[in-house]
Amino acid sequence: MAATPSAAAFASNAFVAGSRSRATLPDAVLLRLANSLQASLNPRELLQAFIAEARRLLRGLSLRYRNPDAGLDILEGRTQLHRCSYELNLLGKSLGEVTFMRARPLNDHEQSQLEVMLCALVYALRNALMYERALKTALLDPLTGVQNRCSMDQQLEHQVLVAIRHRTPLSLLMIDVDHFKQINDAYGHVVGDAVLSEVARTIVACTRTSDVVFRYGGEEFAALLTNTRGEGARLLANRICAGVNGQKIRVGEHDIRVSVSIGIAELNAGESATELLHRADKQLYLAKHRGRNQVVGA
């Protein structure tokens, strides 16, 4: 065990589930902690429950959890001077790092108490991370890596309700790869899949971090633009058109150029998610009818 943290440095410990700790906790505390950790499979909610129980023993405690593999960086409480960090490990697999913080140093007995509590956390945290990973996988298109149709149905409905409640703008792009059937017929489906993956990558590269890209089906994509009016959506759509049209996709010995047609719709007052989707799809049809490789709407 590393020394008690000082103002100049903090202890960094490897914590392996199942290791013995020098402290014990009353059965009532462990039972309450176990019940709290069974209430959710959401990592953030799990850590909130954990730190709430830890503060019953050690007042003024803060917690930070980092797991780059899962894309998580969670702070519960405020950043404080004295710190003690643990690399969590269960059956040889890393579960990230937990850092405890407090205004005054943690002594050896207090660290041991936290280690006993971590024994309860690691298994619940492992389950939550596995569940979170399964959820994300279920909502991703396996070919392109963007969100899938199921995810789009959920998020579109939710974002329409949020936009109506907060009176913020919302726009939707419907994007179709032009003449995609000809690519499949000429080069085969393996090449066609590679083209779809590259088009998806280009669309994502053109959007902002707040935008969400979906594979709607086949060669059709969608982009949901929160807090974005029609003019901004059109600028983004033009950028996507230019980005796709301006690149040469190399697949094996083939150099393939493709273009996209895009339809835009901005959410109207009182409009449903289905109506917004229908209008964007109608604009996409117009873009294709007018010759493709263009943006229509907004």
N, C-alpha and C positions, 0 to 999 in steps of 0.2 A: 504494500500500500504506500502510495506517495505521501509526502508530508502534507500537513495542513496548509491550505493555500494562504498566501500572503498578499499584500496589496500589490506587490510587484509581479506576481506570477500566480498561476493556478495549477492545481493537481490534475494530471491526466492519467486515467486508469483504464485498463482493459477489464471489462466486466463480462464474464462468461456465465451464462445461466446454469444454475445448479451448484455454483461455488459456495463454499461456506462463508458465513459472515460472523463476526464476533458478537454482534448484537442480536437480541431477540425482541419481538414485539408482541403485545398482548393478543390473544386469539380474537378478541372483539375488533381490534384494529385491522387485523389481517382479513377477517371476514367482511368487514365493511369495505375494505379496499377491493377484495375480490368481487363483491357485488357491484361496486361502482364500475369496474373494468369490464363487466359483462353487459353493460347497458348500451354499448355502441360498437360498431365496426368501422367507424370513421376515425382515422388517426388523430385528427385535431381534437375531436370530442373526447377521445380516449385519454389524451395527454391533459386535457382540461380537468377530467375527473381525477387523474393521478395526482396532479399538482394540488388540487383542492384537498385531497386526503393528506398529502405530504405537509401542507401548511397547518394541519391540525397538530402535527408534532413539532414543526419548525416554523415559527412565525416569520413572515417577511421573505419567504423563499420565492425565487423566480426560477423558471425553467426555459431552456432553449433546446429544441430538437432539430438536428440536421440529418437529412438523408438524401444526398445528391442523386442516388440511383432512382429514388421514388419522386424526386423533384420537390421535396418537402424542406421547408425552413420555417419552423413554428416557434414563436416567442410567447410564453405565457408569463405575464408580469413585466417588469422593467429591467433593463440592463443594470447590473450592480457590480461593485468593485471586486468582491471576493468570489472566486469560482472554483468549481470542482467538476471535471468532465469525465464521462465514461463512454468508451466505445462498446456498444452492445453487441454481443455475439451469442448466437444460439445454434448449437450443433454445427459449428464451423462457418456459419453464415452471418455476415454482418447485417445488423438491423439499424445502423446509423449511430449517431452520437448524441448523448444527453448531457447538457451542462446545467448544473445547479448554481444559482447565484444568490448572494445575500450581502447585506451591508456590513456584517461582521463575519469573520472566518468561521468555517465549519470545523469543529473539532473531530477527533477520531471516532468518538462514540456516535456523533450525529451522522458522519459519513457511513458508519456501519448500519445505522438505522435506514438510511436511504438505500443501501445495497440490499437489505432485506426486502424493501418495497420494490426494488428493481426486479427481484426474482419473480414477483407477481406480474410486473409490467411486461417483461420480454415476451412471454407466451401470447398474451392478449395483443401486444403490438405486432408480433409476427402474423397472427391471424388477420388483423386489420389491414396490414400491408398486402397480404395475399388477396384479400377480398377486394381491396382498392385496385390492385393490378388486374384482377379478373373483370371488374367492372369496366375499366378502361379498355381492356382488350375486346370486350363484348361490344363496345361502342366505336371501334375503329374498323375501317375498311382494310382488310389484310393485304391487299395489293398496293394501295397508294399510301397507306399510313394516315390519311385524313379521317375525320369523323364519318360515320356511316349514316344511312337513311334513318335508322332507328334513333340515333342521337339527334339528327336534324329535327325529327318530329317532336322530340322532347324539348329541345332548346328553342325552337321557333315558337312553340306555344308559350314557353316561359318568358322569353324575351318580349313577346308582344304584350303579355300581361304587365311586365315591368315598365315598358315604354308607355303604356296607357296610364298606369298608376302614377308615374313620375313625370308624365308629359314630356318625354324625351323622344327625339327622332330615332327611327329605325329603318334600315334599308336592306333589301335582299337582292342579290345577284343570282341569276340562273345562267350557267355557262355550259355550252355544248361544243365539243370538238368537231370541227367541220369535216365532212366526208370521211368519218372514221371507218365506216364499213369498207370503203375502198382500200384503206390501209390494211385491214384484216385480210381482205380478199387477195391483195397483192403480195403481202409479206408474211401472213400467218398471225395467229393469235399471240405467239410469244413476243413478236415485235410489237403488236398492238398493245399488249400489256405494258411493255417498256415505255411506249409513247404515253400511255395514260399516267404512268408513274411520274414521268418527267413533266408532263403538263401540270399535274397536281403539285409537284415541287415548285414550279414557276408561279402558280397561283398563290401558294403559301408565302413565297418570297416577296410577292408584291403587296401582300396585305399587312395590316398592323397586328400587334400582339393581342389586341382586344377583339379582332375579327376571328370568326370561326369558319373554316372551310370544310365542306362535306362532299362526299361522293354520293350524288343523288341516285345514280343508277346508270349502268352501262358507261357511255362516254359523257355523261352529264354530271356537272358539279354545281355546287351552290356556295355562296359566301354570305354569311349573316353579319351585317355591319351595325353594331350598336352605336347609339349616339351619333348617327350619321344621316345627314339629309341627302336628298337626291343629287344635288350638285357634287357633293363629296363622293357619293357612290359612283357617279359618272366618271370622275377623275380617276378613281381606283380601277373602274372597269376598263377605261382606255389604257391604263398602265398594264393591266393584265393582257389585253389584246396585243399591245406592242411587245410585251415580254415574250409571249408565246410565239408570235409571228416572227420575231427577230432572232430566234434561235434555230440551230440545226441540230436535230436529235440524232446522235450516232448510236445505232444498234447493230452490233456485229460489223458487217461490211456495208450496211445501208446508212445513208444520210437522208433523214426524213424531215421535211418541213411541214408544219401543221399550223392551222389558225383556229380561232374560237369565235363563236357568236355569243353575245351576252345580252340578256334582258334585265332591266332594272325596275324595281318598284319600291317606292317609299310608303311606309305605313300611313294610311289615312285615319282620321278620327273615327272611332267606332268600328274599325275594320277588324276582322278575325284573322288568325294565322292562316287559315285555309284560303281566305280571300286575298291576302297578301301574296301567298304562293301562286295562286291562280293568275294574278295580274303580272307577276314577274315572268311566269311561264308564257303568258300571252305575248309579252314583249320579246321574249326569246324567239318565239315563233315568227314574229315580224322581222327580227334581225336575220333569220335564216331565209325567210321568204324574199327579203330585199337583196339577197346576194351573198350573205354570210360575211365573216371576218369584219364584224362591226358591232357597235353598241346601240341599243334602242331603249328609250325610256328615260325618265327623270329629266 
